[in-house]
Amino acid sequence: AAAAAAAAAAAPEAPPLSKSLKDGTKVAHKEAENVAFVKNFIKGRITPELYIAMIQDLYHVYRELELGLRQHAEHPVLAELHFPEELERAEKLKASSGFGSRVSAEAEAEA
């Protein structure tokens, strides 16, 4: 028992989740930055229509992620990471993109 306690005490502390995510997605982010659309987006060279389409597409991604997080909010791992008021974006994306056509019709059809 003493040896196990000593080993646990000597074990390095796990890095914060934010650092693990940053380190773990570094290559993917670098690759994404080299996609033509992202390069143009970063430089402010996309049309308002493309921007709205991107926001509408992100709405669907965030909506599904948020639904999944809510469904599993009591899971021991997710419970510590579930901060809906601070992290949820779907409704803000919906509101900021105008959603008058495509998203509203799809959301109503799914309801």
MOPAC internal coordinates of N, CA, C and O (Angstrom, degrees):
PM7 1SCF
backbone

  N    0.0000 0     0.00 0     0.00 0    0    0    0
  C    1.4500 1     0.00 0     0.00 0    1    0    0
  C    1.5203 1   110.94 1     0.00 0    2    1    0
  O    1.2310 1   120.58 1   140.24 1    3    2    1
  N    1.3307 1   116.49 1   -39.76 1    3    2    1
  C    1.4635 1   120.15 1   180.00 1    5    3    2
  C    1.5256 1   110.74 1   -65.07 1    6    5    3
  O    1.2310 1   120.83 1   141.87 1    7    6    5
  N    1.3405 1   116.03 1   -38.13 1    7    6    5
  C    1.4657 1   119.50 1   179.70 1    9    7    6
  C    1.5237 1   110.80 1   -65.80 1   10    9    7
  O    1.2310 1   120.03 1   140.35 1   11   10    9
  N    1.3386 1   117.55 1   -39.65 1   11   10    9
  C    1.4627 1   121.39 1   178.88 1   13   11   10
  C    1.5175 1   110.75 1   -65.67 1   14   13   11
  O    1.2310 1   120.29 1   139.37 1   15   14   13
  N    1.3274 1   117.04 1   -40.63 1   15   14   13
  C    1.4675 1   120.82 1   178.67 1   17   15   14
  C    1.5193 1   110.28 1   -65.17 1   18   17   15
  O    1.2310 1   120.04 1   139.18 1   19   18   17
  N    1.3295 1   117.54 1   -40.82 1   19   18   17
  C    1.4634 1   121.27 1   179.52 1   21   19   18
  C    1.5256 1   110.43 1   -65.76 1   22   21   19
  O    1.2310 1   120.26 1   140.09 1   23   22   21
  N    1.3315 1   117.10 1   -39.91 1   23   22   21
  C    1.4594 1   120.54 1   179.08 1   25   23   22
  C    1.5201 1   110.85 1   -65.59 1   26   25   23
  O    1.2310 1   120.51 1   139.15 1   27   26   25
  N    1.3277 1   116.63 1   -40.85 1   27   26   25
  C    1.4583 1   120.64 1   178.96 1   29   27   26
  C    1.5177 1   110.94 1   -65.08 1   30   29   27
  O    1.2310 1   120.44 1   140.56 1   31   30   29
  N    1.3045 1   116.76 1   -39.44 1   31   30   29
  C    1.4594 1   120.85 1  -179.91 1   33   31   30
  C    1.5203 1   110.70 1   -68.06 1   34   33   31
  O    1.2310 1   120.23 1   147.16 1   35   34   33
  N    1.3210 1   117.17 1   -32.84 1   35   34   33
  C    1.4557 1   121.06 1  -178.23 1   37   35   34
  C    1.5269 1   112.68 1   -83.49 1   38   37   35
  O    1.2310 1   119.99 1   164.63 1   39   38   37
  N    1.3261 1   117.61 1   -15.37 1   39   38   37
  C    1.4648 1   121.12 1  -178.68 1   41   39   38
  C    1.5188 1   109.82 1   -64.86 1   42   41   39
  O    1.2310 1   120.84 1   -43.51 1   43   42   41
  N    1.3392 1   116.00 1   136.49 1   43   42   41
  C    1.4757 1   118.28 1   179.39 1   45   43   42
  C    1.5253 1   110.63 1   -67.12 1   46   45   43
  O    1.2310 1   121.17 1   -33.15 1   47   46   45
  N    1.3184 1   115.37 1   146.85 1   47   46   45
  C    1.4627 1   121.08 1   179.19 1   49   47   46
  C    1.5260 1   108.86 1   -72.59 1   50   49   47
  O    1.2310 1   120.67 1   -40.75 1   51   50   49
  N    1.3194 1   116.33 1   139.25 1   51   50   49
  C    1.4677 1   120.92 1   178.94 1   53   51   50
  C    1.5221 1   109.34 1   -64.99 1   54   53   51
  O    1.2310 1   120.41 1   -38.03 1   55   54   53
  N    1.3382 1   116.83 1   141.97 1   55   54   53
  C    1.4645 1   118.71 1   178.55 1   57   55   54
  C    1.5292 1   110.11 1   -67.71 1   58   57   55
  O    1.2310 1   119.92 1   -21.54 1   59   58   57
  N    1.3241 1   117.75 1   158.46 1   59   58   57
  C    1.4633 1   120.62 1   177.75 1   61   59   58
  C    1.5349 1   110.17 1   -60.38 1   62   61   59
  O    1.2310 1   120.95 1   -28.63 1   63   62   61
  N    1.3210 1   115.80 1   151.37 1   63   62   61
  C    1.4625 1   120.82 1  -179.63 1   65   63   62
  C    1.5279 1   110.99 1   -56.00 1   66   65   63
  O    1.2310 1   119.73 1   139.14 1   67   66   65
  N    1.3174 1   118.11 1   -40.86 1   67   66   65
  C    1.4635 1   120.57 1  -178.16 1   69   67   66
  C    1.5308 1   111.20 1   -59.42 1   70   69   67
  O    1.2310 1   120.29 1   139.72 1   71   70   69
  N    1.3233 1   117.04 1   -40.28 1   71   70   69
  C    1.4686 1   120.58 1   178.76 1   73   71   70
  C    1.5172 1   110.59 1   -69.30 1   74   73   71
  O    1.2310 1   120.45 1   138.13 1   75   74   73
  N    1.3181 1   116.74 1   -41.87 1   75   74   73
  C    1.4673 1   120.22 1   178.16 1   77   75   74
  C    1.5243 1   110.98 1   -61.14 1   78   77   75
  O    1.2310 1   120.49 1   137.42 1   79   78   77
  N    1.3366 1   116.67 1   -42.58 1   79   78   77
  C    1.4564 1   120.46 1   178.48 1   81   79   78
  C    1.5308 1   111.22 1   -64.69 1   82   81   79
  O    1.2310 1   120.67 1   135.61 1   83   82   81
  N    1.3182 1   116.33 1   -44.39 1   83   82   81
  C    1.4672 1   120.49 1  -179.87 1   85   83   82
  C    1.5210 1   110.38 1   -61.38 1   86   85   83
  O    1.2310 1   120.70 1   132.42 1   87   86   85
  N    1.3234 1   116.26 1   -47.58 1   87   86   85
  C    1.4658 1   120.24 1  -179.29 1   89   87   86
  C    1.5258 1   110.85 1   -66.86 1   90   89   87
  O    1.2310 1   120.54 1   138.73 1   91   90   89
  N    1.3189 1   116.57 1   -41.27 1   91   90   89
  C    1.4537 1   121.01 1  -176.36 1   93   91   90
  C    1.5114 1   114.88 1   -71.47 1   94   93   91
  O    1.2310 1   120.10 1   157.90 1   95   94   93
  N    1.3235 1   117.42 1   -22.10 1   95   94   93
  C    1.4612 1   120.55 1  -178.14 1   97   95   94
  C    1.5347 1   112.53 1  -110.06 1   98   97   95
  O    1.2310 1   120.16 1  -172.02 1   99   98   97
  N    1.3189 1   117.31 1     7.98 1   99   98   97
  C    1.4680 1   121.53 1  -176.66 1  101   99   98
  C    1.5297 1   112.04 1   -56.18 1  102  101   99
  O    1.2310 1   120.17 1   132.07 1  103  102  101
  N    1.3243 1   117.29 1   -47.93 1  103  102  101
  C    1.4645 1   120.93 1  -178.22 1  105  103  102
  C    1.5219 1   110.62 1   -64.75 1  106  105  103
  O    1.2310 1   120.23 1   135.70 1  107  106  105
  N    1.3371 1   117.17 1   -44.30 1  107  106  105
  C    1.4638 1   121.00 1  -179.84 1  109  107  106
  C    1.5311 1   110.77 1   -62.39 1  110  109  107
  O    1.2310 1   120.22 1   139.78 1  111  110  109
  N    1.3321 1   117.19 1   -40.22 1  111  110  109
  C    1.4633 1   119.97 1   178.42 1  113  111  110
  C    1.5204 1   110.93 1   -64.91 1  114  113  111
  O    1.2310 1   120.47 1   138.09 1  115  114  113
  N    1.3305 1   116.70 1   -41.91 1  115  114  113
  C    1.4603 1   120.53 1   179.86 1  117  115  114
  C    1.5247 1   110.08 1   -62.51 1  118  117  115
  O    1.2310 1   120.68 1   137.81 1  119  118  117
  N    1.3417 1   116.31 1   -42.19 1  119  118  117
  C    1.4632 1   120.31 1   178.29 1  121  119  118
  C    1.5252 1   110.77 1   -64.58 1  122  121  119
  O    1.2310 1   120.29 1   138.17 1  123  122  121
  N    1.3212 1   117.04 1   -41.83 1  123  122  121
  C    1.4697 1   120.91 1  -179.40 1  125  123  122
  C    1.5225 1   111.14 1   -63.99 1  126  125  123
  O    1.2310 1   120.47 1   143.44 1  127  126  125
  N    1.3161 1   116.70 1   -36.56 1  127  126  125
  C    1.4661 1   120.41 1  -179.80 1  129  127  126
  C    1.5233 1   112.09 1   -64.46 1  130  129  127
  O    1.2310 1   120.09 1   160.04 1  131  130  129
  N    1.3289 1   117.44 1   -19.96 1  131  130  129
  C    1.4595 1   121.21 1  -178.55 1  133  131  130
  C    1.5237 1   113.57 1   -95.67 1  134  133  131
  O    1.2310 1   120.15 1  -177.73 1  135  134  133
  N    1.3289 1   117.33 1     2.27 1  135  134  133
  C    1.4626 1   120.97 1   174.20 1  137  135  134
  C    1.5313 1   107.33 1   -75.94 1  138  137  135
  O    1.2310 1   120.98 1   -41.03 1  139  138  137
  N    1.3334 1   115.73 1   138.97 1  139  138  137
  C    1.4750 1   120.10 1  -175.26 1  141  139  138
  C    1.5178 1   112.49 1   -53.83 1  142  141  139
  O    1.2310 1   119.78 1   134.77 1  143  142  141
  N    1.3444 1   118.03 1   -45.23 1  143  142  141
  C    1.4661 1   119.98 1  -178.83 1  145  143  142
  C    1.5210 1   110.80 1   -59.75 1  146  145  143
  O    1.2310 1   120.28 1   134.59 1  147  146  145
  N    1.3263 1   117.07 1   -45.41 1  147  146  145
  C    1.4650 1   120.51 1  -177.77 1  149  147  146
  C    1.5263 1   110.46 1   -66.29 1  150  149  147
  O    1.2310 1   120.16 1   139.08 1  151  150  149
  N    1.3250 1   117.31 1   -40.92 1  151  150  149
  C    1.4729 1   120.01 1   177.19 1  153  151  150
  C    1.5300 1   109.94 1   -58.27 1  154  153  151
  O    1.2310 1   120.81 1   134.16 1  155  154  153
  N    1.3210 1   116.05 1   -45.84 1  155  154  153
  C    1.4679 1   119.93 1   179.64 1  157  155  154
  C    1.5181 1   111.58 1   -67.36 1  158  157  155
  O    1.2310 1   120.31 1   142.19 1  159  158  157
  N    1.3233 1   117.02 1   -37.81 1  159  158  157
  C    1.4634 1   121.02 1   178.09 1  161  159  158
  C    1.5252 1   110.52 1   -61.58 1  162  161  159
  O    1.2310 1   120.77 1   131.81 1  163  162  161
  N    1.3288 1   116.13 1   -48.19 1  163  162  161
  C    1.4713 1   121.00 1  -179.23 1  165  163  162
  C    1.5259 1   110.81 1   -60.29 1  166  165  163
  O    1.2310 1   120.31 1   144.23 1  167  166  165
  N    1.3122 1   117.02 1   -35.77 1  167  166  165
  C    1.4626 1   121.52 1  -179.40 1  169  167  166
  C    1.5265 1   112.84 1   -85.30 1  170  169  167
  O    1.2310 1   120.05 1  -179.29 1  171  170  169
  N    1.3472 1   117.50 1     0.71 1  171  170  169
  C    1.4641 1   120.75 1   179.89 1  173  171  170
  C    1.5051 1   113.38 1    73.91 1  174  173  171
  O    1.2310 1   120.20 1  -151.66 1  175  174  173
  N    1.3159 1   117.23 1    28.34 1  175  174  173
  C    1.4618 1   121.60 1  -175.97 1  177  175  174
  C    1.5301 1   113.27 1  -110.51 1  178  177  175
  O    1.2310 1   120.00 1  -140.53 1  179  178  177
  N    1.3079 1   117.61 1    39.47 1  179  178  177
  C    1.4621 1   119.55 1   173.93 1  181  179  178
  C    1.5224 1   108.27 1  -119.40 1  182  181  179
  O    1.2310 1   121.54 1   -23.75 1  183  182  181
  N    1.3087 1   114.65 1   156.25 1  183  182  181
  C    1.4637 1   119.42 1  -178.69 1  185  183  182
  C    1.5256 1   109.67 1   -78.18 1  186  185  183
  O    1.2310 1   120.43 1   -21.78 1  187  186  185
  N    1.3201 1   116.78 1   158.22 1  187  186  185
  C    1.4696 1   119.25 1   175.57 1  189  187  186
  C    1.5294 1   111.93 1   -57.63 1  190  189  187
  O    1.2310 1   120.19 1   145.35 1  191  190  189
  N    1.3239 1   117.25 1   -34.65 1  191  190  189
  C    1.4641 1   120.33 1   179.80 1  193  191  190
  C    1.5256 1   111.22 1   -64.97 1  194  193  191
  O    1.2310 1   120.23 1   138.21 1  195  194  193
  N    1.3323 1   117.17 1   -41.79 1  195  194  193
  C    1.4672 1   120.21 1   177.08 1  197  195  194
  C    1.5196 1   111.33 1   -65.72 1  198  197  195
  O    1.2310 1   120.84 1   141.09 1  199  198  197
  N    1.3195 1   116.00 1   -38.91 1  199  198  197
  C    1.4671 1   119.72 1   178.60 1  201  199  198
  C    1.5305 1   110.26 1   -62.53 1  202  201  199
  O    1.2310 1   120.43 1   134.16 1  203  202  201
  N    1.3112 1   116.79 1   -45.84 1  203  202  201
  C    1.4718 1   120.68 1   179.80 1  205  203  202
  C    1.5275 1   110.19 1   -63.27 1  206  205  203
  O    1.2310 1   120.17 1   138.45 1  207  206  205
  N    1.3278 1   117.27 1   -41.55 1  207  206  205
  C    1.4705 1   120.01 1   177.95 1  209  207  206
  C    1.5254 1   110.70 1   -61.60 1  210  209  207
  O    1.2310 1   120.19 1   139.96 1  211  210  209
  N    1.3283 1   117.23 1   -40.04 1  211  210  209
  C    1.4625 1   120.97 1   178.25 1  213  211  210
  C    1.5286 1   110.45 1   -63.69 1  214  213  211
  O    1.2310 1   120.08 1   135.43 1  215  214  213
  N    1.3238 1   117.46 1   -44.57 1  215  214  213
  C    1.4610 1   121.61 1   179.32 1  217  215  214
  C    1.5290 1   110.18 1   -62.98 1  218  217  215
  O    1.2310 1   120.44 1   138.19 1  219  218  217
  N    1.3209 1   116.77 1   -41.81 1  219  218  217
  C    1.4590 1   119.85 1   178.65 1  221  219  218
  C    1.5224 1   111.39 1   -64.70 1  222  221  219
  O    1.2310 1   120.03 1   141.30 1  223  222  221
  N    1.3275 1   117.55 1   -38.70 1  223  222  221
  C    1.4695 1   120.53 1   176.78 1  225  223  222
  C    1.5299 1   110.59 1   -66.10 1  226  225  223
  O    1.2310 1   120.45 1   138.64 1  227  226  225
  N    1.3196 1   116.74 1   -41.36 1  227  226  225
  C    1.4684 1   119.98 1   178.64 1  229  227  226
  C    1.5189 1   111.37 1   -63.99 1  230  229  227
  O    1.2310 1   120.30 1   147.87 1  231  230  229
  N    1.3243 1   117.03 1   -32.13 1  231  230  229
  C    1.4609 1   120.56 1   177.17 1  233  231  230
  C    1.5274 1   110.75 1   -54.59 1  234  233  231
  O    1.2310 1   120.70 1   133.50 1  235  234  233
  N    1.3179 1   116.27 1   -46.50 1  235  234  233
  C    1.4670 1   120.31 1  -178.16 1  237  235  234
  C    1.5239 1   111.21 1   -64.08 1  238  237  235
  O    1.2310 1   120.21 1   139.49 1  239  238  237
  N    1.3114 1   117.20 1   -40.51 1  239  238  237
  C    1.4648 1   121.37 1   179.05 1  241  239  238
  C    1.5226 1   109.99 1   -63.64 1  242  241  239
  O    1.2310 1   120.51 1   128.95 1  243  242  241
  N    1.3320 1   116.63 1   -51.05 1  243  242  241
  C    1.4646 1   120.47 1  -179.17 1  245  243  242
  C    1.5286 1   111.96 1   -63.72 1  246  245  243
  O    1.2310 1   120.27 1   140.59 1  247  246  245
  N    1.3277 1   117.10 1   -39.41 1  247  246  245
  C    1.4577 1   119.82 1   179.84 1  249  247  246
  C    1.5243 1   110.95 1   -59.20 1  250  249  247
  O    1.2310 1   120.21 1   134.49 1  251  250  249
  N    1.3174 1   117.20 1   -45.51 1  251  250  249
  C    1.4634 1   120.51 1  -179.65 1  253  251  250
  C    1.5218 1   111.87 1   -68.08 1  254  253  251
  O    1.2310 1   120.25 1   138.21 1  255  254  253
  N    1.3288 1   117.13 1   -41.79 1  255  254  253
  C    1.4670 1   119.86 1   176.94 1  257  255  254
  C    1.5239 1   111.05 1   -60.73 1  258  257  255
  O    1.2310 1   120.69 1   135.84 1  259  258  257
  N    1.3182 1   116.29 1   -44.16 1  259  258  257
  C    1.4616 1   120.72 1  -178.48 1  261  259  258
  C    1.5254 1   111.60 1   -67.07 1  262  261  259
  O    1.2310 1   120.20 1   141.04 1  263  262  261
  N    1.3197 1   117.22 1   -38.96 1  263  262  261
  C    1.4664 1   119.78 1   176.69 1  265  263  262
  C    1.5206 1   110.38 1   -62.18 1  266  265  263
  O    1.2310 1   120.47 1   135.27 1  267  266  265
  N    1.3267 1   116.70 1   -44.73 1  267  266  265
  C    1.4581 1   120.66 1   178.94 1  269  267  266
  C    1.5149 1   112.18 1   -62.74 1  270  269  267
  O    1.2310 1   120.67 1   137.54 1  271  270  269
  N    1.3245 1   116.32 1   -42.46 1  271  270  269
  C    1.4681 1   119.47 1   178.47 1  273  271  270
  C    1.5203 1   111.41 1   -63.94 1  274  273  271
  O    1.2310 1   120.40 1   139.32 1  275  274  273
  N    1.3305 1   116.85 1   -40.68 1  275  274  273
  C    1.4639 1   119.11 1   178.50 1  277  275  274
  C    1.5227 1   111.19 1   -65.17 1  278  277  275
  O    1.2310 1   120.50 1   139.54 1  279  278  277
  N    1.3250 1   116.65 1   -40.46 1  279  278  277
  C    1.4650 1   120.41 1  -179.46 1  281  279  278
  C    1.5255 1   112.10 1   -64.25 1  282  281  279
  O    1.2310 1   120.34 1   150.01 1  283  282  281
  N    1.3171 1   116.95 1   -29.99 1  283  282  281
  C    1.4578 1   120.96 1  -175.81 1  285  283  282
  C    1.5262 1   112.36 1  -116.76 1  286  285  283
  O    1.2310 1   120.47 1  -155.97 1  287  286  285
  N    1.3117 1   116.71 1    24.03 1  287  286  285
  C    1.4686 1   121.52 1  -175.28 1  289  287  286
  C    1.5232 1   113.26 1   -61.22 1  290  289  287
  O    1.2310 1   120.09 1   155.48 1  291  290  289
  N    1.3087 1   117.43 1   -24.52 1  291  290  289
  C    1.4655 1   120.51 1  -179.02 1  293  291  290
  C    1.5287 1   112.64 1   -87.42 1  294  293  291
  O    1.2310 1   120.10 1   174.41 1  295  294  293
  N    1.3243 1   117.42 1    -5.59 1  295  294  293
  C    1.4620 1   120.35 1   179.31 1  297  295  294
  C    1.5308 1   108.21 1   -60.66 1  298  297  295
  O    1.2310 1   119.87 1   -42.10 1  299  298  297
  N    1.3298 1   117.84 1   137.90 1  299  298  297
  C    1.4767 1   120.43 1  -175.70 1  301  299  298
  C    1.5241 1   114.44 1   -54.41 1  302  301  299
  O    1.2310 1   119.62 1   145.17 1  303  302  301
  N    1.3217 1   118.33 1   -34.83 1  303  302  301
  C    1.4670 1   120.16 1   179.97 1  305  303  302
  C    1.5227 1   110.82 1   -78.70 1  306  305  303
  O    1.2310 1   120.43 1   135.06 1  307  306  305
  N    1.3272 1   116.78 1   -44.94 1  307  306  305
  C    1.4620 1   120.09 1  -176.32 1  309  307  306
  C    1.5182 1   113.64 1   -75.12 1  310  309  307
  O    1.2310 1   120.11 1   152.35 1  311  310  309
  N    1.3089 1   117.40 1   -27.65 1  311  310  309
  C    1.4676 1   120.16 1  -177.70 1  313  311  310
  C    1.5191 1   111.52 1   -55.49 1  314  313  311
  O    1.2310 1   120.41 1   143.73 1  315  314  313
  N    1.3168 1   116.81 1   -36.27 1  315  314  313
  C    1.4715 1   120.41 1  -179.14 1  317  315  314
  C    1.5249 1   112.48 1   -75.86 1  318  317  315
  O    1.2310 1   120.24 1   164.97 1  319  318  317
  N    1.3360 1   117.15 1   -15.03 1  319  318  317
  C    1.4636 1   121.23 1  -175.70 1  321  319  318
  C    1.5217 1   113.31 1  -110.76 1  322  321  319
  O    1.2310 1   120.40 1   178.23 1  323  322  321
  N    1.3160 1   116.84 1    -1.77 1  323  322  321
  C    1.4612 1   119.94 1  -173.40 1  325  323  322
  C    1.5233 1   110.54 1   -92.13 1  326  325  323
  O    1.2310 1   121.27 1   -75.74 1  327  326  325
  N    1.3149 1   115.18 1   104.26 1  327  326  325
  C    1.4635 1   122.73 1   178.19 1  329  327  326
  C    1.5275 1   107.58 1  -127.92 1  330  329  327
  O    1.2310 1   119.92 1  -104.76 1  331  330  329
  N    1.3302 1   117.76 1    75.24 1  331  330  329
  C    1.4687 1   119.82 1  -173.03 1  333  331  330
  C    1.5208 1   114.19 1   -57.92 1  334  333  331
  O    1.2310 1   119.48 1   140.36 1  335  334  333
  N    1.3114 1   118.59 1   -39.64 1  335  334  333
  C    1.4693 1   119.47 1  -177.86 1  337  335  334
  C    1.5246 1   111.52 1   -64.75 1  338  337  335
  O    1.2310 1   120.50 1   145.27 1  339  338  337
  N    1.3096 1   116.64 1   -34.73 1  339  338  337
  C    1.4572 1   120.23 1  -177.86 1  341  339  338
  C    1.5278 1   112.81 1   -86.39 1  342  341  339
  O    1.2310 1   120.03 1   148.80 1  343  342  341
  N    1.3291 1   117.55 1   -31.20 1  343  342  341
  C    1.4584 1   120.00 1  -169.40 1  345  343  342
  C    1.5203 1   116.09 1  -107.00 1  346  345  343
  O    1.2310 1   119.46 1   155.42 1  347  346  345
  N    1.3127 1   118.64 1   -24.58 1  347  346  345
  C    1.4592 1   118.60 1  -175.16 1  349  347  346
  C    1.5263 1   111.65 1   -68.53 1  350  349  347
  O    1.2310 1   121.29 1   -42.25 1  351  350  349
  N    1.3315 1   115.15 1   137.75 1  351  350  349
  C    1.4600 1   121.56 1  -175.38 1  353  351  350
  C    1.5272 1   113.99 1  -127.44 1  354  353  351
  O    1.2310 1   119.79 1   165.09 1  355  354  353
  N    1.3268 1   118.01 1   -14.91 1  355  354  353
  C    1.4691 1   120.31 1  -171.56 1  357  355  354
  C    1.5255 1   112.37 1   -54.25 1  358  357  355
  O    1.2310 1   119.95 1   130.27 1  359  358  357
  N    1.3129 1   117.70 1   -49.73 1  359  358  357
  C    1.4735 1   119.31 1  -177.69 1  361  359  358
  C    1.5221 1   111.67 1   -65.85 1  362  361  359
  O    1.2310 1   120.01 1   145.02 1  363  362  361
  N    1.3246 1   117.58 1   -34.98 1  363  362  361
  C    1.4677 1   120.37 1   177.60 1  365  363  362
  C    1.5213 1   110.71 1   -67.86 1  366  365  363
  O    1.2310 1   120.81 1   140.15 1  367  366  365
  N    1.3433 1   116.06 1   -39.85 1  367  366  365
  C    1.4640 1   119.37 1   176.46 1  369  367  366
  C    1.5210 1   110.49 1   -64.00 1  370  369  367
  O    1.2310 1   120.90 1   137.80 1  371  370  369
  N    1.3138 1   115.88 1   -42.20 1  371  370  369
  C    1.4666 1   120.86 1   179.69 1  373  371  370
  C    1.5281 1   110.02 1   -60.03 1  374  373  371
  O    1.2310 1   120.70 1   133.64 1  375  374  373
  N    1.3187 1   116.27 1   -46.36 1  375  374  373
  C    1.4663 1   120.63 1  -177.82 1  377  375  374
  C    1.5287 1   112.09 1   -68.17 1  378  377  375
  O    1.2310 1   120.11 1   141.63 1  379  378  377
  N    1.3345 1   117.39 1   -38.37 1  379  378  377
  C    1.4585 1   119.59 1  -173.78 1  381  379  378
  C    1.5195 1   113.61 1   -79.94 1  382  381  379
  O    1.2310 1   119.91 1   167.14 1  383  382  381
  N    1.3118 1   117.78 1   -12.86 1  383  382  381
  C    1.4611 1   118.70 1  -176.62 1  385  383  382
  C    1.5215 1   113.57 1  -100.11 1  386  385  383
  O    1.2310 1   120.00 1   176.15 1  387  386  385
  N    1.3030 1   117.61 1    -3.85 1  387  386  385
  C    1.4445 1   119.51 1  -179.18 1  389  387  386
  C    1.5115 1   113.56 1    86.39 1  390  389  387
  O    1.2310 1   119.24 1   153.68 1  391  390  389
  N    1.2532 1   119.05 1   -26.32 1  391  390  389
  C    1.4564 1   127.39 1   175.69 1  393  391  390
  C    1.5077 1   116.31 1    22.89 1  394  393  391
  O    1.2310 1   119.12 1  -161.84 1  395  394  393
  N    1.2860 1   119.28 1    18.16 1  395  394  393
  C    1.4490 1   120.73 1  -175.64 1  397  395  394
  C    1.5050 1   114.75 1   -56.70 1  398  397  395
  O    1.2310 1   119.74 1   150.67 1  399  398  397
  N    1.3145 1   118.10 1   -29.33 1  399  398  397
  C    1.4594 1   118.01 1  -172.63 1  401  399  398
  C    1.5161 1   112.48 1  -111.97 1  402  401  399
  O    1.2310 1   120.51 1    91.64 1  403  402  401
  N    1.2845 1   116.64 1   -88.36 1  403  402  401
  C    1.4603 1   122.53 1  -168.30 1  405  403  402
  C    1.5008 1   113.97 1   -56.67 1  406  405  403
  O    1.2310 1   119.23 1   127.05 1  407  406  405
  N    1.3271 1   119.07 1   -52.95 1  407  406  405
  C    1.4659 1   121.29 1  -174.24 1  409  407  406
  C    1.5102 1   111.93 1   -68.68 1  410  409  407
  O    1.2310 1   120.05 1   136.36 1  411  410  409
  N    1.3237 1   117.51 1   -43.64 1  411  410  409
  C    1.4649 1   119.62 1  -179.43 1  413  411  410
  C    1.5213 1   111.15 1   -61.05 1  414  413  411
  O    1.2310 1   120.24 1   136.69 1  415  414  413
  N    1.3107 1   117.15 1   -43.31 1  415  414  413
  C    1.4639 1   120.77 1   179.95 1  417  415  414
  C    1.5201 1   110.83 1   -64.05 1  418  417  415
  O    1.2310 1   120.18 1   137.38 1  419  418  417
  N    1.3492 1   117.26 1   -42.62 1  419  418  417
  C    1.4558 1   120.31 1   179.34 1  421  419  418
  C    1.5173 1   111.66 1   -66.58 1  422  421  419
  O    1.2310 1   120.52 1   138.43 1  423  422  421
  N    1.3253 1   116.62 1   -41.57 1  423  422  421
  C    1.4639 1   120.13 1  -179.59 1  425  423  422
  C    1.5239 1   111.02 1   -64.32 1  426  425  423
  O    1.2310 1   120.31 1   139.01 1  427  426  425
  N    1.3252 1   117.01 1   -40.99 1  427  426  425
  C    1.4590 1   120.69 1   178.40 1  429  427  426
  C    1.5246 1   110.84 1   -65.61 1  430  429  427
  O    1.2310 1   120.44 1   142.19 1  431  430  429
  N    1.3282 1   116.77 1   -37.81 1  431  430  429
  C    1.4628 1   120.75 1  -179.77 1  433  431  430
  C    1.5332 1   111.14 1   -66.68 1  434  433  431
  O    1.2310 1   120.43 1   147.51 1  435  434  433
  N    1.3382 1   116.79 1   -32.49 1  435  434  433
  C    1.4589 1   121.61 1  -178.83 1  437  435  434
  C    1.5233 1   111.66 1   -80.50 1  438  437  435
  O    1.2310 1   119.68 1   158.09 1  439  438  437
  N    1.3318 1   118.22 1   -21.91 1  439  438  437
  C    1.4727 1   121.31 1  -175.56 1  441  439  438
  C    1.4956 1   113.21 1   -73.03 1  442  441  439
  O    1.2310 1   120.10 1   180.00 1  443  442  441

